[in-house]
Amino acid sequence: MTDLDPNLLFIKLGGSLITDKDQAESARADLIFMLLQEIGQQLQREPSLKILIGHGSGSFGHHAARKFDTRQGVSTPEDWQGFQEVWVSAHKLNQIVISLATKARLPVISFPPSAATFTTNHIVQYWELTPMRSVLAHGLIPLVYGDVVVDTALGGTILSTEDLFVYLAKQLHPARILLAGSEEGVFTDFPANTHLIPVINRDEDLSGILKGSASQDVTGGMLTKVNLMQALCCELPGLEVRIFNAEDPTNLSKAMQGKAVGTLIR
């Protein structure tokens, strides 16, 4: 059995949360800053905590990605031009997050997947993690984000933050993963959203009741997210993943403190 690191926490700030997904390249800077402040306050309360932050691309990456269908592969000169456009857009949001993290006095260091990762049919084959491990060990915060990567079978593709977390969790062994988004959690009756599922076990089959998300993106909706996290919980027994709404930033603090918000996958 893999030993999980009880002090290591992964936090995703979802693209639907930190951007206006219906308006191209529109960051919700005030909300991002408040969320980062909540993380900083938790680190002050719990100095032994180690955090890795990831963020989605939201309206920054997905508009260009949908235009060129980059997730499915890159082959023509036009495709590669689109690949670069998606990179520029995703990088732009990452720079905004870095700037706001600096303002919030969070010691983040960005690790762009496009610079050090390659995949085969969307599966990460290699990512040099020695620098990231060193950063974590010395109290800094690695920052990753949904990004384009070279793919040996497809030419190029896009990795979602969840894709990145799956690979990183298998290498770094966090005890908890928090997926902060714009939805309250996982519902059985989307889009009516009247029946929240408080707990999902790793072997539950939800394919018959789960659909997408309010703003389906190019890397999959809620069912894809849940399935990825269930599979990860099977590989890392003891791991807990929480999907919750962080429009109210205090919900992020509650989740970091282990309180019951949203849906727990275990």
C-alpha positions as CSV (number, residue, x, y, z in Angstrom):
1,M,0.0,0.0,0.0
2,T,1.3,3.5,-0.9
3,D,1.8,5.7,2.1
4,L,0.1,9.1,1.6
5,D,1.7,12.3,2.8
6,P,-0.8,13.7,5.4
7,N,0.7,17.1,5.1
8,L,0.4,17.3,1.3
9,L,-2.7,18.9,-0.3
10,F,-3.6,19.5,-3.9
11,I,-6.0,22.4,-4.7
12,K,-7.5,23.0,-8.0
13,L,-9.1,26.4,-8.8
14,G,-11.5,25.5,-11.6
15,G,-11.6,27.4,-14.8
16,S,-15.4,27.9,-14.4
17,L,-14.7,29.5,-11.0
18,I,-11.8,31.8,-11.8
19,T,-12.9,33.0,-15.2
20,D,-16.1,34.0,-16.9
21,K,-16.3,31.0,-19.3
22,D,-18.8,32.7,-21.6
23,Q,-16.6,35.7,-22.2
24,A,-13.2,35.1,-23.8
25,E,-10.1,35.8,-21.6
26,S,-12.1,37.2,-18.7
27,A,-10.4,36.6,-15.3
28,R,-12.3,37.1,-12.0
29,A,-9.3,38.7,-10.4
30,D,-11.0,39.7,-7.1
31,L,-12.2,36.2,-6.5
32,I,-8.9,34.6,-7.4
33,F,-7.1,37.0,-4.9
34,M,-9.6,36.1,-2.1
35,L,-9.2,32.4,-2.8
36,L,-5.4,32.7,-2.6
37,Q,-5.7,34.7,0.6
38,E,-7.7,31.8,2.1
39,I,-4.9,29.5,1.2
40,G,-2.3,31.8,2.8
41,Q,-4.4,32.0,6.0
42,Q,-4.6,28.2,6.2
43,L,-0.8,28.0,5.8
44,Q,-0.4,30.4,8.7
45,R,-2.7,28.3,10.9
46,E,-1.0,25.0,9.8
47,P,2.7,25.7,9.0
48,S,3.4,22.0,8.4
49,L,1.0,22.0,5.4
50,K,2.4,21.6,1.9
51,I,0.3,22.7,-1.0
52,L,0.3,22.3,-4.7
53,I,-2.1,24.5,-6.6
54,G,-3.5,23.9,-10.1
55,H,-5.9,26.0,-12.1
56,G,-8.1,25.5,-15.1
57,S,-8.0,27.6,-18.2
58,G,-11.6,28.5,-18.4
59,S,-12.3,31.2,-20.9
60,F,-8.6,31.7,-21.6
61,G,-7.8,28.3,-23.0
62,H,-11.1,26.7,-24.0
63,H,-12.2,29.2,-26.7
64,A,-9.1,28.6,-28.8
65,A,-9.0,24.9,-28.0
66,R,-12.5,24.4,-29.2
67,K,-11.8,26.4,-32.4
68,F,-8.9,24.2,-33.4
69,D,-10.1,20.9,-31.6
70,T,-6.6,20.8,-30.0
71,R,-7.5,18.1,-27.4
72,Q,-8.1,15.5,-30.2
73,G,-4.7,16.0,-31.9
74,V,-2.5,18.3,-33.8
75,S,-1.2,17.5,-37.3
76,T,-1.7,20.3,-39.9
77,P,0.1,23.6,-40.0
78,E,-3.2,25.3,-38.9
79,D,-3.5,22.8,-36.0
80,W,0.0,23.7,-34.8
81,Q,-0.9,27.4,-35.1
82,G,-3.9,26.7,-32.9
83,F,-1.7,24.7,-30.5
84,Q,0.4,27.9,-30.0
85,E,-2.6,30.1,-29.6
86,V,-4.0,27.8,-26.8
87,W,-0.6,28.0,-25.1
88,V,-0.5,31.8,-25.3
89,S,-4.0,32.0,-23.8
90,A,-3.4,29.5,-21.0
91,H,-0.1,31.1,-20.2
92,K,-1.8,34.5,-20.0
93,L,-4.2,33.3,-17.2
94,N,-1.3,31.7,-15.4
95,Q,0.6,35.0,-15.3
96,I,-2.5,36.6,-13.8
97,V,-2.7,33.9,-11.1
98,I,1.1,34.3,-10.4
99,S,0.7,38.1,-10.0
100,L,-2.3,37.8,-7.6
101,A,-0.4,35.1,-5.6
102,T,2.5,37.4,-5.2
103,K,0.1,40.1,-4.0
104,A,-1.4,37.6,-1.5
105,R,2.2,36.7,-0.4
106,L,2.0,33.1,-1.5
107,P,5.4,31.8,-2.7
108,V,4.3,30.1,-5.9
109,I,6.6,28.8,-8.7
110,S,4.9,27.9,-12.0
111,F,5.6,24.6,-13.7
112,P,4.1,24.8,-17.2
113,P,3.4,21.3,-18.4
114,S,4.1,22.3,-22.0
115,A,7.8,22.9,-21.1
116,A,8.6,19.5,-19.5
117,T,5.9,16.9,-20.2
118,F,4.9,14.7,-23.1
119,T,2.1,12.2,-23.5
120,T,1.0,9.3,-25.7
121,N,-2.8,9.3,-26.4
122,H,-3.3,11.7,-23.6
123,I,-1.4,9.6,-21.0
124,V,1.6,11.3,-19.4
125,Q,4.7,9.4,-20.2
126,Y,7.3,11.7,-18.7
127,W,7.5,14.7,-16.4
128,E,10.7,15.6,-14.7
129,L,9.6,16.3,-11.1
130,T,12.9,16.8,-9.3
131,P,12.5,20.6,-9.3
132,M,8.9,20.4,-8.1
133,R,9.8,18.0,-5.2
134,S,12.6,20.4,-4.1
135,V,10.3,23.4,-4.2
136,L,7.7,21.5,-2.1
137,A,10.4,20.4,0.4
138,H,11.5,24.0,0.9
139,G,8.1,25.5,1.6
140,L,7.3,26.9,-1.8
141,I,4.1,26.2,-3.7
142,P,4.2,24.6,-7.1
143,L,1.7,26.0,-9.5
144,V,0.4,23.9,-12.5
145,Y,-2.4,24.5,-15.0
146,G,-4.3,23.0,-17.9
147,D,-1.9,23.3,-20.9
148,V,-1.0,22.0,-24.3
149,V,1.6,19.3,-24.5
150,V,3.4,17.3,-27.2
151,D,1.9,13.9,-27.7
152,T,3.8,11.1,-29.5
153,A,0.7,9.6,-31.0
154,L,-1.5,12.7,-31.6
155,G,1.2,15.3,-32.4
156,G,-0.2,17.5,-29.6
157,T,-3.1,17.6,-27.1
158,I,-4.4,19.4,-24.0
159,L,-4.1,18.1,-20.5
160,S,-6.7,19.2,-18.0
161,T,-5.7,20.1,-14.4
162,E,-7.3,16.8,-13.3
163,D,-5.1,14.9,-15.8
164,L,-2.1,16.6,-14.3
165,F,-3.3,15.9,-10.7
166,V,-3.8,12.2,-11.6
167,Y,-0.1,11.9,-12.7
168,L,1.3,14.1,-9.9
169,A,-0.7,12.3,-7.2
170,K,0.7,8.9,-8.2
171,Q,4.2,10.4,-7.8
172,L,3.8,12.7,-4.8
173,H,1.0,10.9,-2.8
174,P,-1.1,13.7,-1.4
175,A,-3.7,12.7,1.3
176,R,-6.3,15.1,-0.1
177,I,-7.3,16.7,-3.4
178,L,-9.7,19.7,-3.4
179,L,-11.5,20.6,-6.6
180,A,-12.9,24.0,-6.1
181,G,-15.4,25.0,-8.8
182,S,-18.6,26.8,-9.5
183,E,-20.9,23.9,-8.8
184,E,-22.0,22.8,-5.3
185,G,-20.8,19.3,-5.9
186,V,-22.0,16.3,-7.8
187,F,-25.7,16.0,-8.4
188,T,-27.9,13.1,-9.5
189,D,-30.3,15.4,-11.4
190,F,-28.1,17.9,-13.3
191,P,-29.1,20.5,-14.4
192,A,-32.0,20.8,-11.8
193,N,-29.4,20.3,-9.1
194,T,-31.7,19.4,-6.3
195,H,-30.1,16.1,-5.2
196,L,-26.5,16.5,-4.1
197,I,-24.5,13.4,-3.6
198,P,-22.6,13.8,-0.3
199,V,-20.3,10.8,-0.7
200,I,-19.2,8.8,-3.7
201,N,-17.2,5.6,-3.1
202,R,-14.4,4.7,-5.5
203,D,-16.2,1.7,-7.1
204,E,-19.6,3.3,-7.6
205,D,-20.9,3.4,-11.2
206,L,-22.5,6.8,-11.8
207,S,-22.5,6.7,-15.6
208,G,-26.3,6.3,-15.7
209,I,-27.0,9.4,-13.6
210,L,-24.2,11.9,-14.2
211,K,-24.0,14.1,-17.3
212,G,-21.8,17.1,-18.0
213,S,-21.4,20.4,-16.3
214,A,-23.1,23.8,-16.7
215,S,-20.3,24.9,-18.9
216,Q,-19.0,21.8,-20.6
217,D,-15.4,22.3,-21.6
218,V,-13.0,20.7,-24.1
219,T,-11.4,18.3,-21.6
220,G,-14.7,16.8,-20.3
221,G,-17.5,17.5,-17.8
222,M,-18.4,16.2,-14.4
223,L,-18.6,12.5,-15.3
224,T,-15.1,12.6,-16.7
225,K,-13.9,14.4,-13.5
226,V,-15.6,11.9,-11.2
227,N,-14.4,8.9,-13.1
228,L,-10.8,10.2,-13.0
229,M,-10.9,10.8,-9.3
230,Q,-12.6,7.4,-8.6
231,A,-9.8,5.6,-10.5
232,L,-7.2,7.6,-8.6
233,C,-8.8,6.7,-5.2
234,C,-8.6,3.0,-6.3
235,E,-4.9,3.4,-7.0
236,L,-4.2,5.4,-3.8
237,P,-6.2,3.9,-0.9
238,G,-7.0,6.5,1.7
239,L,-7.0,9.4,-0.7
240,E,-9.9,11.8,-0.3
241,V,-11.1,14.1,-3.1
242,R,-13.7,16.8,-2.5
243,I,-15.6,18.6,-5.3
244,F,-17.3,21.8,-4.1
245,N,-18.4,25.4,-4.8
246,A,-15.9,28.1,-3.9
247,E,-17.8,31.2,-5.1
248,D,-17.8,31.9,-1.4
249,P,-14.0,31.7,-0.7
250,T,-14.6,30.6,2.9
251,N,-15.8,27.3,1.5
252,L,-12.2,26.7,0.4
253,S,-11.1,27.3,4.0
254,K,-13.7,24.8,5.3
255,A,-12.5,22.2,2.8
256,M,-8.9,22.7,3.7
257,Q,-9.9,22.2,7.3
258,G,-11.6,18.9,6.5
259,K,-15.1,20.1,6.9
260,A,-18.0,18.7,4.8
261,V,-18.7,20.8,1.8
262,G,-19.8,19.6,-1.6
263,T,-19.2,15.9,-2.5
264,L,-16.5,13.7,-1.1
265,I,-15.0,10.9,-3.3
266,R,-13.1,8.3,-1.3
